[in-house]
Amino acid sequence: MTEPATRAAIFLTVTVDADDPSRDVVRGLCADLGGLIRSVGARDHEGRLSCVIAFGSDAWDRLFGTPRPAGLHPMREIHSGPRHAVATSGDVLFHIRAERMDLCFELAMHIMARLGSAVTTADETHGFQYFDDRDLTGFVDGTENPVGEERVEATIVGDEDPAFTGGSYVLVQKYIHDLRSWDAVPVEEQERIIGRKKLADIELSEDEKPPYAHNALTVIEEDGAEIAILRHNMPFGMVAGGEAGTYFIGYARSLHPLEVMLENMFVGNPPGTYDRLLDHTHPVTGGVFFAPPADFLDALG
């Protein structure tokens, strides 16, 4: 999860059937997932294949019982005027990444073959790198991601929850863009909405940046210090009459900064200064998960 972005990804969310055999199938896959990743990844070691598996609150109780991650709870919906951060079904999230989509696809097929009828697919989204890490809006995405050791500090649970040190909290949302309405907005106003220059990817000065700018609302500070979030967002979409947008996925060592970010975006900080990007996009999925450390998964075997 702390590795740099890749060129391709598959975001796969499934629900687990409510019976003991299905539970056993999922736990068995958890124990064997590392081996599957190594086997598929051996076809191209430079392909950087990886997979994070994470679990929703209800699924954790059914699959593992106690102890449970201290901060894990169901997705909290947000309603503010016409804006709605939805909560949708999803027990297990697979975040599969590689430099090649065929590696992602091969691993996803093996995972689903192992799970079989024990699960139902809630969402499957294939992401791709768009030019120089740009979103379909034309702006670079992830510029403010932490780097180096800051990635670990921002995303990995530490001594605050000793039973789950090494894990991470995850929030996902699949945003559908209205690209026609966005493209009709003058570039200068687009830059004010995002808070950065479109071509140069330079942040606007505080004098230029309005309080509703996307990057003003998604930077979380407490006691004068920024709380970093690691984003591995990717564009997705179909050209001929299909949906297109951004799959948001954020990792943090607590759900708190992720939830504050959503509150700022959908309500505003202060209220009313909501993220004007939401006039041109909306989420159709939403879920929070916990990705346990590898030794937790290995122990299930």
Secondary structure, 3 states (H helix, E strand, C coil): CCCCCCCEEEEEEEEECCCHHHHHHHHHHHHHHHHHHHHHHCCCHHHCCEEEEEECHHHHHHHCCCCCCCCCCCCCCEEECCEEECCCCCCEEEEEEECCHHHHHHHHHHHHHHHHHHEEEEEEEEEECCCCCECCCCCECCCCCCCCHHHHHHHCCCCCCHHHCCCEEEEEEEEEECHHHHHCCCHHHHHHHHCECCCCCCECCCCCCCCCCHHHHCCEEECCEEECCEECCEEEECCCCCCEEEEEEEEECCHHHHHHHHHHHHCECCECCCCHHHHCEEECCCEEEEECCHHHHHHCC
